[in-house]
Amino acid sequence: MKREPKPAPKPDEPGPEPAPEAGARTPARAGAPDTPAEESERLAALQSDNLRLRALLAEAGRLAEAGRFAAKQNHELRQPLFAIKGLAQLLLDRDGMDVGEVRDFARHIVEQAERLTRLVTDLRHLSASVDRSGQRTTHVSPVLLRVAGLFDWRFRHGVTLRTEIAPEVPEVMLPAHHLEQILINLLSNALDAVSGRPRPTVQVRVSAVTGPAPADGGLGGAAGHVEILVADSGAGIALGVRQRLFESFFTTKGAEAGTGLGLAISREIARGAGGDLTVMDTPGPWSEPAVTCFQLILPAAPPPAAPEPPAPGAPTTPDEAHDT
């Protein structure tokens, strides 16, 4: 029996849909709700994108602050260069100098060269984009001293810096480069605030406080937290400005002097570690008059675990371990 051919579809009639390939995902129906697995997958992707964007914003802000800081260091970089040039020119111009004078000039040249080397090294360290994520805890004191050294030229030009570091302050649960970024921002802002003020003074106090940090995410716990206060004798902060201090891209310094990211990113870093960064309503008691005070709190690192006692019968000394 002869089979009759199937009639071809009319031009305005859609042909039959091709069968999906083996293993291919069938698209969801329009308007159909997502399954729990799809919802969870999309949420995880959004959270990953959010973390990546926050990291990019923090890196952009850090580099912007580094560039602004480097521009402010222009005077400090030029000063030792001019000193080296002047001392070398004196050596060339003066005849009949004895060995002692030559050695004295050479010593001053070496001192200025070392100072210049330290400045360049600090600037490279500040702007370097390297992975230091393996470092989780940090001693505050050496980082604070290193950051204060970056501003040495401003403290030597009429601004007084007073530091109070309590004994036996524990390490904080924050990598050193993040702590450095926050302290650079706080000290830079304090120095800007006291510029042109009578008796300009910046004061820093570091102390250990028992109990968890207010925003503790479980990192500090019973180890307590470390409080870092940075106070200045500037004109203070107006109420309207105070309410917007930690907004991204908000600045009172102008586009050339500020990015509006420093405090916002610093608070983000502190809160991400389980701490916080705030401006205090009252600066509290200080050895010198203070008008504005920022409070940085970070979870303290737990003390190192005590070594486990040796198992019964195990050697307790190296001599016993190697005795034959």
N, C-alpha and C positions, 0 to 999 in steps of 0.2 A: 504494500500500500504506500502511495506517495504522500510524503509529509509536505504540508503547506508551510511556506516561510512565514516567520512572525512579522507582523507589520512594523515598519520603522516608526519610531516616535515622531509625533508632529514637532515642528520647530519650537513651538511655545510650551511643549511639555518636557519636563526634566527627565533625563534618562535615569536608569537605576543607579543608586549609589554604589561605588566600588566597595568590595568587602575589605575590612581592615586587615593589614598584614599581621602575621603571627607575632605576638609580643608587643604590638603597638598599643599605646594608651588611647582609649576611646574618649573624645572630648566630652566634657560635662554638658548636660543639657542647659540651654539658656534659662537663667533664673533658678536653677536648681541649687539648693544650699550646699556649701562645702561639707565634706566629711570631716570628722574630728582630726583625722590624720593630715588632711590638706590644710586645715586651719592651723594646726600645730606647726606644720612645715613653713607656712607663710609667716607666722609669728616669729619663728626662729630666724628666718631670712631678714625680717625687719629689724630685729634686735641686733643681728650681725652688722647690718648696714648702719644702724645708729651708733654702735661702738666704733666702727671704722671712721665715720664722719666726725665723731667726737675726738678721736685720736688725731685726725688730720687737722681739725681746728686747733687742738692744743699745740701741735707741731708748728702750724702756721703762726700762732700767737707767740710761741717761744722764739722762732726765728725773727719775727718782727721786733720783739723786745730786745733780742740780741743785736739787731741792726741799730736800733735806737740807742742802745747802751754803747755800742762801738762808736757811734757818732759823738756821743758825749765824752768819750775817752780821747777825742782828737787832741785836746790840749795836753793831756797827760802823755800821749805818745810823742808829741812834738817836743815837749820840754826836755827829756833826756837826750833826744837827738841834737837839739841846739846846744846842750851842755857838752856833749861829746865833741861836736864840731868846734865850739869855742875853746875847749881845753886843748884840743889837737892844734888849733891855730896858734895858741899861745906857745906851745912847744916849738912850733916852726919859727915863730917871730922872735923869740927871746934867745939871745946868744949868751954863752958863758954860764949856763945854769949848771949847778953842781948836781951830783948824783942823787942827793936827798930830795931836791926840788923835782927832778924828773920823776923819781919814784912816787912822789906825792901826787903829781899830775896824773901819772899812769894809774894810780890807785883810784882816783876820782873817776877816770874814764871807765875803768872796769866796773865800778859801782853803778854808774849810769847805764852801762851796757847790760848788766845783770837785771836792773830794774826794768829796762825795756824788754828784755827776754821774758821776764815774769808776766808783764802786761800782755804780750803777744800770746804767751802760752795760756793765760787765763781766758783771753778772748776766743782762742781756738777751742778751748774746753767748753766754753759757754755755747758756741755755735755748732759744735760737732753733733751730727745726727748719727749716733752710734747706738747699738742695742745694748743697754745696760739693764735689761729686764731681769737678769738673774740676781741682781742685788735687791734684796727685799727689806733690809733693816739698815739704819744709818745712825751714827753718832752725830748729835746736833752741833756740838762745840766746834769741831774742825771745819764743818761746812759753813757755820756762821763766821768764823775767823777768815776763811777764804773769801767769802762774799764781801765782808767788811774791807778786806784788802783791795778788792776791785774798786772800791770807792775811796781809796786812801787819799787821793789828791783833793777830793772835796772836803774830807775831814781835816786835811792839813791847811785848808783855806778858810778858817774861821768857824767851821761847824764842829761842835763837840759831840763825840760818840761815847756813851757810857754803856757798858755791858755788865750784866749780873747773871752769872751762870751758877746755879746751885750745884753742890757736890753730888756725885753719884747719880746724875741724870741718866736714865736708861736709854737705850736706842729706841728709835721710833720706827713704826711699820710703814716706811716710805723709802723708795730708792733715793740715793743722794742727789741725782740730777733733778728730781722733782722738788726736793726740799730746797735745793739751790735756786730753782726757778721762782719759787714762792718768796724766798728771802730777798732775792734781787729786786723783785717787784715792790715788796714792802719797804725796803730801805731806799730804793729810788724815789718812791712816792713821798716818803718822809723827808728826804733831802730836798725835793722840789717844794714841799710845803713850808720848810723853814728858810728857803732862799729869800734873802733881803729882810729877814726878821731880826729884831734885836736879840742877842744871846741865843743864836740858833743851836738847838740841842736835839739830838736823837738818842733815845734810850731803848735798850733791848734787855729783856729779862727772860731767862729760861729756867723752868722749874718742873719738878715731877709732882703730879697730883694723883692721889689714890682714888680709885673708882673708875668706871668706864667712861669713855668720851660720850658726849651727848648724842652724837650720830654714829656711835660704835656699831659697826656691822659684824661684830664678833671677832675682829682682829685683835683688839686690845684685851678685852675681857677683864679678868681679875688683875692683870698686870698694871691697870691704871692708864694714865695718859700723860703726855708732856705738853706743857703750856708754854708758848712763845709769845711774848707781848712786845710790840714795837710801837713806841710812843714818840710824838714830836711836839715841838713848841710852836707850831705854825698858827695860822689864823683860825683853824677849826674847819668843820664841814657844815655847810648850810643844810637845813632839814630836807629841802627838796632834792639836793644832791645826794644826801645820805640814803634816801629811799631808793636811789637808782645806782648806787655805787657798784653793785655786782651784776648789772645788766651788761650783756655783750655789746660792744661797740659804743658804749656810753663813755664819754671823756669830757673833761673840762679844760684840757690842755691844748686843744687844737689838733688838727690833722697831722701837723709836722712834729709835734712833741709827744703825742700819745696815740695808741691804737684802740683804746677802749676794750682791750681783751685781757689785760694783765690781771686785774682782780677777779674777773669772771672765771678765767682759766685756773687761777690759784685756788679759788673756792672749789671748783670742780675737782681739782686734784686732791684737795684736803678731804672732801666728802667721799670721794672714791676710795680713800684709804680708811674711812670710818671715823674721820675727824670733822673739823669745820673751820671756817675762817669768817670772822665777824668784826664789825667795828663796835666798840664798847660805848655805852651811853655816857659813862664817866670814865676818865682815864685812870682813876685810882691813885694811890700814893706813890710818889717817885722822889728820888733825891733832888731832882731839878724840876721846875714847873713843866707840866705837860698838858696839852690841850686835846690832842687826838690820840687814840690808842687802838690798834688792831690786835685782835686775839686770834692766834692760830693754835688749835689743839689737835694733837695727833695721838693715836693709840700707841702705847708703849709696847715694845717687844717683850714677850715673856722671857724670864731668865732662862739661861741654858739648863737643860735637864741634867740632873745629877747622874754620874756614871753608875751603871748597874753593878751591884756587888758581884764578885766572882762566884762561879758555881762551886758547890762543895767539892773539895779535893783539887780544884784548879790552882796552878801556881799564882802567888800573889805578888811576886817581885820578878824583875827581869832576870836576876841571878838564878831564882828558882826555875824559871822557864827554860833557861839554857843549861841547867845543871845536869851532868851526865853521871 
